[in-house]
């Protein structure tokens, strides 16, 4: 799975799980998810679960940072750095 595919899956997850009540919000790939009120602390936990299930990427406590999980671009880069991005296919 390449970077664009990872980004597309992440965007789909965020739109479906966090932006469903804000259909007109246009999230840019580099916008902060927390600063824009898209993801809260519980949302970060949901995101981590998604990353582990979808991409097979384990996220350590010390890796839960804005640099790694703060935006779609940051998360995509984190997934790419942590592995090939090959994970379980969505059912």
Protein Blocks (a to p, Z undefined) as FASTA:
>chain_A
ZZklmmmmmmmmmmmmmmmmmmmbccdfkbcfklnomacfklmmmmmmmmmmmnopacdf
klmcfklmmpmklmmmmmmmnmnoiacddZZ
